[in-house]
Amino acid sequence: MNDWSPVAKVYDPLKAGSIDGTDVEPHDRAVWRAMVARYKPNKAVVGDPLLTLFVARLNPQTTEEKLNEVFSNYGDIRRLRLVRDIVTGFSKGYAFVEYKEERSVVRARRDANKLVVDQSELFVDFEQERTLKGWVPRRLGGGQGGKKESGQLRFGGKDRPFRKPINLPVTMNQEWGGGGRECERGGEREERYRDGSLSRERETDWGSRGRRDDRDRGRERGVEREYHRERRDRSYERESTRERESTRERESTRERESTRERESTRERDDRRERDDRRHRDDKYRHRDRR
């Protein structure tokens, strides 16, 4: 636990696929691919990796001129490279920006992260391909961040750091004897009880402590049951509210349909009455001509 860090110091695909870095088996196939990958950084890449920023989640329409305009506000840029497809020439959505000074890199990483450029929120972090040992890119199953829906969730980065793992031995000691010195005292008492040197009064004290622990557990279970009961009642209330709303909608729909039927019936009656009147008028007019 002393060397634990929310951000990965050495890239391990198995830890990157774990929420707290304690998994012993990969949780998806991409982790397997990253574990068996033998990736080496591109030696053709030039520039100082400690002065280079990685900019991701770019709008496909964003150009080098736009990036130069945005990131030049944080310092003098030595080199900027927008990664494009070698066949189509379209942007792949990420770029690398190298500054001349370290303070410009730190300021750009701090202020440009989550900056909106061309209606896209940027992700800015230090370059890790040449600075993080064992780095495997996302196209080979590695990387950091990501979404659970994509089936490739990674941890250990700035965007999605590790969660602090639970120390199970300490938790067990706290439940047994309060942890630390209290646990040692509990062990001594148990040894004394086995040797017969512990009095019946102490034995009664241990029994009462056990009964108190049982009562505390029962109280916690009761609170938990009450919590689940309240959740169930709220879910029932929401369902009943939805049923009432659906009933109201059905009634209003029926009322509208009945209104339309009445209107259509009136229209038919009026049309028949007009036809009958016209027929009588034609009949009398023909009789008058005779």
C-alpha positions in Angstrom: 0.0 0.0 0.0 3.0 2.3 0.5 3.8 2.5 -3.2 0.1 2.7 -4.3 -0.7 5.6 -6.7 -3.9 6.5 -8.5 -1.9 7.0 -11.7 0.1 4.2 -13.2 3.9 4.5 -12.9 4.5 1.3 -15.0 1.9 0.2 -17.5 0.5 -3.3 -16.8 -2.5 -4.3 -19.0 -3.8 -6.6 -16.2 -3.9 -3.7 -13.7 -5.1 -1.2 -16.3 -8.2 -3.4 -16.8 -8.8 -3.5 -13.0 -10.7 -0.8 -11.1 -8.2 -0.9 -8.3 -5.3 -2.7 -9.8 -5.8 -5.9 -7.8 -7.3 -8.2 -10.5 -5.4 -11.5 -11.2 -7.3 -12.4 -14.4 -8.2 -10.3 -17.4 -11.8 -9.2 -17.6 -12.0 -8.9 -21.4 -10.2 -10.1 -24.5 -8.6 -6.8 -25.2 -6.5 -7.3 -22.0 -5.3 -10.6 -23.3 -4.3 -8.9 -26.6 -2.4 -6.3 -24.7 -0.6 -8.8 -22.5 0.6 -10.9 -25.5 1.5 -7.8 -27.6 5.2 -7.0 -28.1 4.8 -3.3 -28.8 7.8 -1.0 -29.1 7.6 2.8 -29.4 8.1 4.2 -32.8 11.8 5.2 -33.1 11.0 7.5 -36.0 9.2 9.9 -33.6 11.3 13.0 -32.9 11.2 15.5 -30.1 11.4 15.5 -26.3 8.8 13.2 -24.8 8.8 15.2 -21.5 7.8 18.4 -23.4 5.1 16.7 -25.5 1.4 16.7 -24.9 -1.1 14.2 -26.2 -4.4 15.8 -27.4 -7.3 13.5 -28.1 -11.1 13.6 -28.9 -10.6 16.1 -31.6 -13.3 17.0 -34.1 -12.5 15.4 -37.5 -12.8 18.8 -39.0 -10.2 20.4 -36.8 -7.0 21.4 -38.7 -3.4 22.0 -37.7 -3.9 25.7 -38.0 -6.7 25.6 -35.5 -4.7 23.6 -33.0 -1.7 25.9 -33.4 -4.0 28.9 -32.7 -5.4 27.3 -29.6 -2.3 25.8 -28.0 0.0 28.7 -28.8 -1.8 30.6 -26.1 0.0 28.5 -23.5 3.6 29.0 -24.8 5.9 28.7 -27.8 5.3 25.5 -29.8 8.3 23.8 -31.3 6.4 21.0 -33.2 2.8 20.0 -33.8 1.6 16.9 -35.5 -2.0 16.0 -36.3 -2.2 12.3 -36.9 -3.9 11.5 -40.2 -4.9 8.3 -42.1 -2.1 7.4 -44.5 -4.6 6.4 -47.2 -7.5 8.9 -47.0 -5.7 11.7 -45.3 -8.6 12.2 -42.8 -7.8 13.1 -39.2 -7.8 10.3 -36.7 -8.9 12.5 -33.9 -5.7 13.0 -31.9 -2.5 15.0 -32.1 0.9 15.7 -30.4 2.1 19.1 -29.4 5.7 19.7 -28.3 6.6 23.0 -26.5 9.9 24.7 -25.9 9.5 25.1 -22.2 8.4 22.8 -19.4 6.1 25.4 -17.8 4.2 25.8 -21.0 3.6 22.0 -21.0 2.3 22.0 -17.4 0.0 25.0 -18.1 -1.4 23.6 -21.3 -2.1 20.2 -19.6 -3.9 22.0 -16.8 -5.9 24.6 -18.7 -6.5 23.0 -22.1 -8.0 19.7 -20.7 -11.8 19.7 -21.3 -11.4 22.8 -23.5 -14.1 22.9 -26.3 -12.7 23.3 -29.8 -14.9 22.9 -32.8 -17.8 21.7 -30.6 -15.6 18.8 -29.2 -14.3 18.6 -25.6 -10.5 17.9 -25.7 -8.6 15.4 -23.5 -5.0 16.6 -22.9 -2.3 14.6 -21.0 1.4 14.0 -21.1 2.7 11.7 -23.8 3.0 8.1 -22.4 4.3 6.1 -25.4 7.9 7.0 -24.6 7.7 7.9 -20.9 5.6 5.1 -19.4 7.4 1.7 -19.3 5.4 -1.2 -20.9 3.0 1.1 -22.7 0.6 -0.6 -25.1 -1.7 1.5 -27.3 -5.4 1.1 -27.4 -5.5 -0.4 -30.9 -3.6 -3.4 -29.3 -6.0 -3.7 -26.4 -4.1 -1.3 -24.0 -4.6 2.4 -23.4 -6.3 4.1 -20.5 -9.8 5.5 -19.9 -12.5 4.4 -22.2 -16.2 3.5 -21.5 -17.8 0.4 -20.0 -20.2 0.3 -22.8 -17.4 -0.3 -25.3 -16.2 -3.3 -23.4 -12.7 -1.8 -23.1 -12.5 0.0 -19.8 -9.0 1.0 -18.6 -7.7 2.7 -15.4 -4.5 4.2 -14.2 -4.6 7.5 -16.2 -5.5 11.1 -15.5 -9.0 10.7 -16.9 -9.8 7.5 -15.0 -7.4 6.8 -12.1 -7.2 3.7 -9.9 -9.5 3.4 -6.9 -7.7 2.8 -3.6 -7.9 -0.9 -2.9 -9.4 -2.3 0.3 -6.9 -3.8 2.7 -8.7 -7.0 3.6 -6.4 -8.1 6.5 -6.9 -4.7 8.3 -10.6 -5.0 7.8 -10.7 -8.4 9.3 -8.6 -7.3 12.3 -10.9 -4.4 12.9 -13.9 -6.7 12.9 -12.2 -9.2 15.2 -10.6 -7.0 17.9 -10.7 -3.3 16.8 -7.4 -3.4 14.9 -3.9 -2.6 16.0 -3.1 -3.0 19.7 -6.7 -3.9 20.6 -6.4 -7.0 18.3 -3.2 -8.0 20.1 -4.9 -7.7 23.4 -7.7 -9.9 22.2 -5.2 -12.5 21.2 -3.6 -12.4 24.6 -6.9 -12.8 26.3 -7.8 -15.8 24.2 -4.4 -17.4 25.1 -5.0 -16.7 28.8 -8.5 -18.2 28.5 -7.1 -21.3 27.0 -4.5 -21.6 29.8 -7.2 -21.3 32.4 -5.8 -18.1 33.9 -8.8 -16.0 32.8 -11.5 -15.7 35.5 -15.2 -16.5 35.0 -15.8 -12.8 35.2 -13.7 -12.3 32.1 -15.5 -15.2 30.5 -18.8 -13.5 31.2 -17.4 -10.3 29.8 -16.5 -12.1 26.6 -20.0 -13.6 26.4 -21.6 -10.2 26.9 -19.3 -8.8 24.2 -20.4 -11.6 21.8 -24.1 -10.8 22.6 -23.5 -7.1 22.0 -21.8 -7.9 18.6 -24.9 -10.1 17.7 -27.2 -7.2 18.7 -25.2 -4.8 16.6 -25.3 -7.1 13.6 -29.0 -7.6 14.0 -29.5 -3.8 14.2 -27.4 -3.4 11.0 -29.5 -6.0 9.3 -32.7 -4.3 10.4 -31.5 -1.0 9.0 -30.6 -2.7 5.8 -34.0 -4.4 5.6 -35.7 -1.0 6.3 -33.6 0.6 3.5 -34.6 -2.1 1.0 -38.3 -1.8 2.1 -38.2 1.9 1.5 -36.7 1.4 -2.0 -39.4 -1.2 -2.8 -42.1 1.1 -1.6 -40.7 3.9 -3.7 -40.6 1.6 -6.7 -44.2 0.6 -6.1 -45.2 4.2 -5.8 -43.5 5.0 -9.1 -45.3 2.1 -10.8 -48.7 3.1 -9.4 -48.0 6.7 -10.6 -47.2 5.4 -14.1 -50.4 3.3 -14.0 -52.5 6.3 -13.1 -50.9 8.4 -15.8 -51.4 5.7 -18.4 -55.1 5.3 -17.2 -55.6 9.1 -17.6 -54.1 8.9 -21.1 -56.4 6.1 -22.0 -59.4 7.9 -20.7 -58.5 11.1 -22.5 -57.9 9.1 -25.7 -61.3 7.5 -25.3 -62.9 10.8 -24.7 -61.3 12.3 -27.8 -62.4 9.3 -29.9 -66.0 9.5 -28.6 -66.0 13.3 -29.4 -64.9 12.6 -32.9 -67.6 9.9 -33.3 -70.3 12.3 -32.1 -69.0 15.0 -34.5 -68.9 12.5 -37.3 -72.5 11.4 -36.5 -73.7 15.0 -36.5 -72.0 15.6 -39.8 -73.7 12.5 -41.3 -77.1 13.5 -40.0 -76.7 17.0 -41.3 -75.6 15.7 -44.7 -78.6 13.4 -44.9 -81.0 16.2 -43.9 -79.5 18.4 -46.6 -79.9 15.6 -49.2 -83.5 15.0 -48.1 -84.3 18.7 -48.3 -82.7 19.0 -51.8 -84.6 15.9 -53.0 -88.0 17.4 -51.8 -87.2 20.7 -53.4 -86.5 19.0 -56.7 -89.6 16.9 -56.5 -91.9 19.9 -55.8 -90.1 21.9 -58.5 -90.8 19.2 -61.1 -94.5 19.0 -60.0 -94.9 22.7 -60.5 -93.6 22.5 -64.0 -96.3 20.0 -64.9 
